[in-house]
Amino acid sequence: MAEYPVKESSLLARIHGRVQGVSFRYYTQSQAVRLGLRGWVRNMPDGSVEACFAGNEAQITMMKQWLQQGPSYASVEHVEFSPTTLPERCSGFSIRY
């Protein structure tokens, strides 16, 4: 049986609400690593959090669902998603400062 390569895509997420000062980046990184995603997460000056991640469709769908809720101490109001391109040299999932 032939194996077919899994198509990878990338997504940029902007998470709004009470998402800074509640370990949102740490838990986002943990969830992304658990799902096998590559990318990064960072705080933004306006109080939101931005994350870029790459993986297969199932991984991205699970991450999108998780971001709608976030960790227990966060209060996610809404999330904006847009397609993006993640550099191929990006490996693992990091917190950017």
C-alpha positions, -999 to 999 in steps of 0.1 A, spaced: 0 0 0 14 34 -10 18 61 16 7 96 7 23 127 22 1 146 46 -6 181 35 6 207 60 -9 241 63 -2 272 85 -25 294 104 -21 327 123 -43 333 153 -50 365 172 -66 357 206 -85 385 224 -98 387 260 -80 382 293 -51 363 277 -20 380 292 -8 374 327 -26 341 329 1 318 314 -17 317 281 16 315 261 29 286 282 -3 266 279 -5 273 242 30 260 237 22 229 258 -9 222 237 9 228 204 38 204 214 12 178 226 -5 180 191 29 180 172 25 215 158 54 238 148 54 275 153 54 302 180 33 323 203 38 359 216 21 387 236 10 417 216 11 454 228 -27 457 226 -32 429 252 -39 401 228 -19 370 220 -7 360 186 2 325 176 14 310 143 13 272 139 18 246 112 7 211 110 -18 188 93 -55 196 91 -65 175 121 -38 191 143 -48 226 133 -85 219 138 -78 206 174 -56 237 181 -83 261 168 -108 244 191 -85 247 221 -77 283 214 -114 292 216 -114 281 253 -77 285 263 -64 276 298 -87 278 328 -74 312 341 -79 329 307 -111 344 294 -111 342 256 -135 367 240 -128 359 204 -101 345 181 -93 357 146 -78 331 122 -60 338 89 -39 316 66 -2 323 67 32 308 57 55 295 84 92 294 74 102 258 67 132 262 90 109 266 120 111 236 142 93 229 175 70 255 191 85 285 209 74 314 231 86 347 216 94 376 238 
